Amino acid sequence: MRKTFDFERGTRMRKLRIGIVGTGFIGKQHIEAIRRIPGTEIVAIANDDVEVAKDVSEALNIARYYSDYRKMLDEETLDVVHNCTPSAYHYPINRAVIEKGIHIFCEKPLALTTDESENLVELLKQYKVANGVNFNYRHNAMVQEMRGRVKNGSVGKVHTMSGEYLQDWLMYDTDYDWRLDPMIGGKGRAISDIGSHCFDTIQFITGKKIVGVNARLVTVYPIRKVHTKRVEDSGADRDQVKNHVKEVAIQSDDAAHILLELEDGTQGVLNISQVFAGKKNAFSLHACGEKASLTWHQEQADRLLVGNRDKGNEEIFAGASYLTDEGSYYSTLPNGHPVGWADALRSSIHSFYNAIQKGSYRDAKQGYATFETGHYIMRLVDACIKSHEENSWVRI
Ligand SMILES: NC(=O)c1ccc[n+]([C@@H]2O[C@H](COP(=O)([O-])OP(=O)(O)OC[C@H]3O[C@@H](n4cnc5c(N)ncnc54)[C@H](O)[C@@H]3O)[C@@H](O)[C@H]2O)c1
């Protein structure tokens, strides 16, 4: 029988005691995902806005909440902390958790700067705790299937990897978020926020590192208009709200076009944008091999398209009985019950917890992205910025 996720394992072991820092969009998704993993207990949450922390603890039935994560670390007995805060807070929180000897699972990107991510990797030489970065897309069943098929040679040698990650939530000059503030989001934006997922997933599918990039970064709006007063607060119509708008200079990329080279010479190209009308979370990857191509669309996550020349193309659905070992392990629902984004997040966290439960987190190779990988991807983002500034290829 093929191996699939062992849902019983957790129940036979001591429960993992978990704390979550940052309970905005993704923090709440982590809470839901963790609750689908046996052998876990979310004992406390921390959010700098205490009203948010209180609301989430009440709504999601979590016993204790804090406004200061340091107090949570001091007062609670925790096995694992999830860092789900904006990028600027990743380094100090990760550092504090590691220094307490607690396992750390951090959202991407690993830190605000590569100096910070390098420091974290150094620190882990001293503190042997499990460390993971939530590059969740690699944990999709059909991304795993792509890796399985590239590995078993069924598509032949892969000669080109390409993809796009397109969104429209920042397409108006009145759209604004902490990700646009370099002090909170970092110097790179679309390349860091969504490009980093592309880098990780390509490296995962091919098993090869990206070693060179040539990037063009596009800032569509050098000035954005930020509302200083919320529409609902003003009690006024939209015209009056215009009076409460502040202009903010933007340096980071709304979009990026990136040529890339993998360590075995495989060539690739990425189209990344957060200003592409109509696109929501349109992350797609294509692996072109000598015998066949493979295409995966995140918005139809349970399918894989196999492109053939001499026979009809195939659309394969996630079904454990006919996938490679890699894909079937992650096909956790019966065929026809689509596995998707939430399942991949659960699997990302589950694979990290499995390594903790088994003690295998000390091994160099892991199925989840470690801080080492997170740091490498920070370097790739930096390389894209340098490449754009110098108008040339940058090798890593
Ligand atoms: N893997 C994914 O698919 C994915 C998707 C979305 C976001 N993310 C990542 O998750 C992180 C958070 O993004 P988000 O969209 O949830 O942001 P968000 O703004 O919705 O939520 C962030 C929360 O963190 C809180 N916070 C800020 N500073 C804090 C501190 N020092 N201590 C405690 N709480 C603090 C904020 O009050 C807010 O509630 C980012 O790193 C982002 O890149 C990942």
The ligand as a Tripos MOL2 file, in Angstrom:
@<TRIPOS>MOLECULE
LIG
   44    48     1     0     0
SMALL
NO_CHARGES

@<TRIPOS>ATOM
      1 N1          2.7850   31.6010    2.6120 N.am      1 LIG1
      2 C1          1.7930   32.3160    2.1220 C.2       1 LIG1
      3 O1          1.0910   31.8910    1.2220 O.2       1 LIG1
      4 C2          1.5360   33.6840    2.7060 C.ar      1 LIG1
      5 C3          0.3440   34.3690    2.4140 C.ar      1 LIG1
      6 C4          0.1390   35.6130    3.0230 C.ar      1 LIG1
      7 C5          1.1000   36.1580    3.8470 C.ar      1 LIG1
      8 N2          2.2630   35.4670    4.0720 N.ar      1 LIG1
      9 C6          3.3150   36.0230    4.9400 C.3       1 LIG1
     10 O2          2.7930   36.0790    6.2740 O.3       1 LIG1
     11 C7          3.2880   37.2200    6.9520 C.3       1 LIG1
     12 C8          2.1180   38.0540    7.4710 C.3       1 LIG1
     13 O3          1.3200   38.4410    6.3750 O.3       1 LIG1
     14 P1         -0.2570   38.7190    6.5380 P.3       1 LIG1
     15 O4         -0.7880   38.8440    5.1480 O.co2     1 LIG1
     16 O5         -0.8660   37.7430    7.4580 O.co2     1 LIG1
     17 O6         -0.2210   40.1580    7.2160 O.3       1 LIG1
     18 P2         -1.3640   40.8430    8.0770 P.3       1 LIG1
     19 O7         -1.0710   42.2940    8.0350 O.co2     1 LIG1
     20 O8         -2.7100   40.3540    7.6290 O.co2     1 LIG1
     21 O9         -1.1380   40.2710    9.5550 O.3       1 LIG1
     22 C9          0.0140   40.5230   10.3120 C.3       1 LIG1
     23 C10        -0.3870   40.5550   11.7950 C.3       1 LIG1
     24 O10         0.8040   40.6310   12.5860 O.3       1 LIG1
     25 C11         0.5860   41.5700   13.6330 C.3       1 LIG1
     26 N3          1.8780   42.0650   14.0910 N.ar      1 LIG1
     27 C12         2.6780   43.0030   13.5260 C.ar      1 LIG1
     28 N4          3.8060   43.1590   14.2620 N.ar      1 LIG1
     29 C13         3.7100   42.3060   15.2920 C.ar      1 LIG1
     30 C14         4.5650   42.0090   16.4080 C.ar      1 LIG1
     31 N5          5.7400   42.6150   16.5620 N.pl3     1 LIG1
     32 N6          4.1410   41.0940   17.3060 N.ar      1 LIG1
     33 C15         2.9630   40.4710   17.1640 C.ar      1 LIG1
     34 N7          2.1130   40.7100   16.1330 N.ar      1 LIG1
     35 C16         2.4940   41.6110   15.2050 C.ar      1 LIG1
     36 C17        -0.3320   42.6310   13.0240 C.3       1 LIG1
     37 O11        -1.0340   43.3580   14.0070 O.3       1 LIG1
     38 C18        -1.2600   41.7700   12.1730 C.3       1 LIG1
     39 O12        -2.3750   41.3150   12.9050 O.3       1 LIG1
     40 C19         4.1970   37.9280    5.9490 C.3       1 LIG1
     41 O13         5.5100   37.5160    6.1510 O.3       1 LIG1
     42 C20         3.7000   37.4410    4.5930 C.3       1 LIG1
     43 O14         4.6980   37.4530    3.6010 O.3       1 LIG1
     44 C21         2.4680   34.2590    3.5270 C.ar      1 LIG1
@<TRIPOS>BOND
     1     1     2 1
     2     2     3 2
     3     2     4 1
     4     4     5 ar
     5     4    44 ar
     6     5     6 ar
     7     6     7 ar
     8     7     8 ar
     9     8     9 1
    10     8    44 ar
    11     9    10 1
    12     9    42 1
    13    10    11 1
    14    11    12 1
    15    11    40 1
    16    12    13 1
    17    13    14 1
    18    14    15 2
    19    14    16 1
    20    14    17 1
    21    17    18 1
    22    18    19 2
    23    18    20 1
    24    18    21 1
    25    21    22 1
    26    22    23 1
    27    23    24 1
    28    23    38 1
    29    24    25 1
    30    25    26 1
    31    25    36 1
    32    26    27 ar
    33    26    35 ar
    34    27    28 ar
    35    28    29 ar
    36    29    30 ar
    37    29    35 ar
    38    30    31 1
    39    30    32 ar
    40    32    33 ar
    41    33    34 ar
    42    34    35 ar
    43    36    37 1
    44    36    38 1
    45    38    39 1
    46    40    41 1
    47    40    42 1
    48    42    43 1
@<TRIPOS>SUBSTRUCTURE
     1 LIG1         1 GROUP 0 **** ****
